[in-house]
Amino acid sequence: MDDRVLAAVLAAGAAVLDEPALARLGADLAQVSGAPVPVGVCGRPGAGRDTVRHALRGADVVVADPGGAAEIDVYVFTETLTPEDRAALSAARRPMVAVLNKADLICFAGARPMAEAAARCRELQSSTGVPTRPLAALLAGVATDPAGLDPDLAAALRRLSIGPSGLAGSWRIGTGVRRRLLAELDLVGVAIAAAAVSGGAGPEVLTALFREFSGIQGVLEEIGEAAAVIRYRRLLRALAPLAERAVGSRGAPVAAFLAGDAVVLARMAAASEVVTPPAVPGGRDALLCQAIYFQRYARGPVSGLHRECGIDIARGALRQWRRAGDAGE
């Protein structure tokens, strides 16, 4: 949920209640509205940390400089986790996503390289508990670069063709360009691009292919899930001072505001990004089913954060269910 939603709710409440505390809180939150969650990239030297930084920045992730302030860490490793890697993951103090870089080089036979890498990531995740995803960072960097594929490299790819014995036409490409192709796309990337270009693919199709094959989307989704938790905690911190003022007769208007539809639904929206509601048929009955599900969820063996999310989603679903009934749906 964008923090601007809550900022707008607080500003509206301040206007109605003539409550200075609400106005100040709304102004403070508006100042950081939509504030990105900075991501740090770490890992052993040689794992491709700079390449991963470049790919994430191209995908509009706010990446902190080495040693800078970050709220999520992306830990980059290659091949498998060493004892040093495992120690770093277990010592993490922030939400972390582990990235198996150079995943396109995992194998050159049998299953597709990225499928093999994904299977390896699932095994590693089961032993560490840290979300782990494969990434071909070189291809991800090309796919997320606003400038697109370098024109010289694109022209070189057009000179290549795929024949029964593999790549052909490389004799028509200068040594310097061949080296750049390997340095920027690697063997698998060159093969994918040459096959696509020989089939008539243009720059946009190539970019889409690189993005899909690279695994960058899976990494972005894991970062997004970690960021949703951070934003939800921001919301709880923003509302905490108001709860302290919602006491006694003088705090009645603030208490009513906090219990109102706008705040309840804003909390529900933020919580739903942390805990995904189950898919159910639409309609008013679905809202009641969702409320019941999350009431039970909040009473189950879950963390304190997830319990708060369950309560917020259940409360919001009940509020929507009641409104739908009032509207005669």
Salt bridges, closest charged atoms under 4 A:
ASP2 OD2 - ARG4 NH2 2.27
ASP3 OD2 - ARG234 NH1 3.44
GLU19 OE2 - ARG245 NH2 3.00
ASP50 OD1 - ARG53 NH1 2.58
ASP65 OD1 - ARG57 NH2 3.17
GLU71 OE2 - ARG234 NH2 3.15
ASP73 OD2 - ARG94 NH2 3.07
ASP85 OD1 - ARG44 NE 2.87
ASP150 OD2 - ARG180 NH2 3.10
GLU184 OE2 - ARG180 NH2 3.14
GLU222 OE2 - ARG133 NH2 2.39
ASP261 OD1 - ARG319 NH1 2.80
ASP261 OD2 - ARG323 NE 3.78
GLU308 OE1 - ARG267 NH2 3.83
ASP312 OD1 - ARG267 NE 2.92
ASP312 OD1 - ARG315 NH1 3.25
